[in-house]
Amino acid sequence: MANTLSAAPAMGAARWTGRILSALVVLFLLFDGAIKVAGMKVVKQTLAELGYPQEVAFGLGVLTLAIGVLYAIPRTSVLGAILLTGLLGGAMATHLRVGSPVFSHLLFGLYIGLMAWGGLFLRDERLRALLPLRRERDDILAG
């Protein structure tokens, strides 16, 4: 008996909520990447406070922009979300290492990650089929 992945398409409100969450994540990534590529003074100060050399700003900016673009394109959005998860994990580890405030700095990466994956889950039925939040009673009994 073949087991196929299927999920109901997102209804209007859920799909739009997913699109809005995803758009906010993309806008944040584009902004964050752009200020790093531009080499703004605030970026250099923040990198110094976090113990990183200023020279990494450009590379981090390009990486952030690339991940934002991958996440924004529907065909590559899951890859973008996976890469974003790694980037945010590194940011959280950095804030943990330097003793940054928990809710405003350390967990900010978690907030963005939840928005990214939540938005993707709401707008992409393939992801909902792969990661079902609940199973129908017949599916549980059958398998």
Sequence and secondary structure as in RCSB ss.txt:
>XXXX:A:sequence
MANTLSAAPAMGAARWTGRILSALVVLFLLFDGAIKVAGMKVVKQTLAELGYPQEVAFGLGVLTLAIGVLYAIPR
TSVLGAILLTGLLGGAMATHLRVGSPVFSHLLFGLYIGLMAWGGLFLRDERLRALLPLRRERDDILAG
>XXXX:A:secstr
           HHHHHHHHHHHHHHHHHHHHHHHHHHTT HHHHHHHHHHT  TTHHHHHHHHHHHHHHHHHSGG
GHHHHHHHHHHHHHHHHHHHHHHT  IIIIITHHHHHHHHHHHHHHHH HHHHHHS SS  HHHHHH 
